[in-house]
Amino acid sequence: MRLIELFSRSATKLGVKAANKAELIDQLVDLQFTHGNITDKDAYTEAIFAREEEYSTYVGNGIVVPHAKTNVVTAPSLAVARTAERIQYNADDDEKSDLFFMIAAPMNGSLHVDMLARLMNLLAEEDFVEKLRSAKTEEEFLTMLDDAEKEHFGSESFTEQEAAARGAAVGGYRILAVTACPTGIAHTYMAATNLEKAGAEMGLPTKVETNGSGGAKNVLTADEIARCDGIIVAADKNVEMARFDGKPVVITRVADGIHKPQELIRTILDGKAPIYHAKEGAGASAAASAGDSVGSAFYKHLMNGVSHMLPFVVGGGIMIALAFLLDDYSIDPSNFGTNTPLAAFFKTVGGEAFGFMLPVLAGFIAMSMADRPGLAVGFTGGALAVSGVSFTSIFGGAPAVSGGFLAALLAGFASGFVVNWLKKITEKFPQALDGIRPMLVYPLGGIFIVGAFMCAVNPIMGGLNTALGNGLNAMGGSSKLLLGAVLGGMMSIDMGGPFNKAAYVFGTAALANGNYDIMAAVMVGGMVPPIAIAISTTFFPKKWTAEERNNGFVNYIMGLCFISEGAIPYAAADPGRVIPSCIVGSAVSGALSMLFGCTLMAPHGGIFVFPTVGNPFMYIVALLIGSVVGAAILTAWKKDK
């Protein structure tokens, strides 16, 4: 199969007019749908936007490759749009873009990975890209693609292994490289192509292993590693590194493989690449952490714990909330939640799932810091944080008091630090003992040290947790309204970013302490931005373009589903007006939720968990008032289009 077979005239459009990412994606999806291989257009669109949230699909030189792998696609295909004017696809892209290639990929197989690898090879040629920009018609555009593919690959199918054949030399490869991005698609292959191209231009045979979504391809052999001058690891996720022990290795981000290939190769040639020494238990991607500040490293480790914790919180929390919804309070008020068999089932299962919340948080924070050896130690520290065990409680003194969320955070970071310390101090062990370090030294030593540490600090953390819980419970009047306003407003500052996540994490931590009104304020605040924008586009159409009005209706759905990110395209297009308006609206809703005494035990779900809300009618009132306030401010601030 050749690349050109996946394009079509009906799925190619030049002179597209779009003001932002959302408008462009909608038009690309329409083009993609003409292939007839997508069974659910809305689901495919949702998958595209979900993929965009994970990692930027901008690959440089004004080119973007949005893509999605989903079960609503029956066969791989390509759609292409060239915009009349360049647009800022993502706020942090280094330039505006005008060439967009959208990939539809089925769930089964990895055909799309090979397809993308060939596309990235072609688009790495700047002269060819400029030819595409000069094409006058869609037919001419596709002809240029066809000619370029024939020139580079003849009739060879892109499903065959190609990289090994390119650049191979009798004397072996001088430069080896590994490329990998979090999703393993566009950036992985763009970096590979640019590194191979740079090596060829410098007269250095270069081979690149791609760790893509379809698995590792063009894998480096032991003989090639032994004979090469050095290795470049351009990766934003873990790759196998032990095989490079004793070789010069440059570890960097995948973006550098795309934009600085000659510089990376020159580092090896000049002898400036450090010698890599493998360490037990390390999955080996220093690339993912390279250059991180203390603050960004802390946030990355914390979010790794939170992202693994949330499924337990969401699933368990909703199950517990449903137990109370299905139970009969009048049977036995003291046993509310388990009075009936059905309620008892939901409460028991949900409680077990929810109970993993803090150990999972601590375990995966530790794993982010120290890789797999940190997992067991972190889990143990998290479990000790939940139990609140201390030396005095062990020896029959004061009772154990759980340190809650704060203690679990401390346990996670302490565990990661301890395991990394154990790795460092055991580096000089005889090589014969290497096998017992990850299996014995790290778990035994780590659990012992962290166990003693948590027993020592748990009384302090338990006191802090109790004080925090009592303080939240004692809040009333203006202080509670202020807390609701602040948390609600934070949900709109960056709509899925650090501020949003900080408010959400605070809400889930409060859930663990039995403060259900805080989670209610957090969720209603996160629902406001998309709904406020939808209201404005619906009732004040003169303030918005036709495309913005058409996309506005989707924001009703996203807002009701507690997906704040639905407002991001509008915020990116007009941040000075949209973000402050949404912050005010969210703050109003958060404060009103507190004022009305609304509670929520389910940490996610939007309208779907409203039946579990305490005082649901007034919760809806709080949501509507905040949304209307946000829409009114935004509308008054916007100029007529």
Secondary structure, 3 states (H helix, E strand, C coil): CCHHHHCCHHHEEEEECCCCHHHHHHHHHHHHHCCCCECCHHHHHHHHHHHHHHCCCEEECCEECCEEECCCECCCEEEEEEEEEEECCCCCCCCCEEEEEEEEECCCCCHHHHHHHHHHHHHCCHHHHHHHHHCCCHHHHHHHHHHHHHHHHCCCCCCCCCCCCCCCCCCCCCEEEEEECCCCCHHHHHHHHHHHHHHHHCCCCEEEEEEECCEEECCCCHHHHHHCCEEEEEECCCCCCHHHCCCEEEEECHHHHHHCHHHHHHHHHCCCCCECCCCCCCCCCHHHHCCCCHHHHHHHHHHHHHHHHHHHHHHHHHHHHHHHHHCCCCCCHHHCCCCCHHHHHHHHHHHHHHHCHHHHHHHHHHHHHHCCHHHHHHHHHHHHHHHCCCHHHHCCCCCCCCCHHHHHHHHHHHHHHHHHHHHHHCCCCCHHHCCHHHHHHHHHHHHHHHHHHHHHHHHHHHHHHHHHHHHHHHCCCHHHHHHHHHHHHHHHHCCCCHHHHHHHHHHHHHHHCCCHHHHHHHHHHHHHHHHHHHHHHHHCHHHCCHHHHHHHHHHHHHHHCCCHHHHHHHHHHCHHHHHHHHHHHHHHHHHHHHHCCCECCCCCCHHHHHHHCECHHHHHHHHHHHHHHHHHHHHHHCCCC
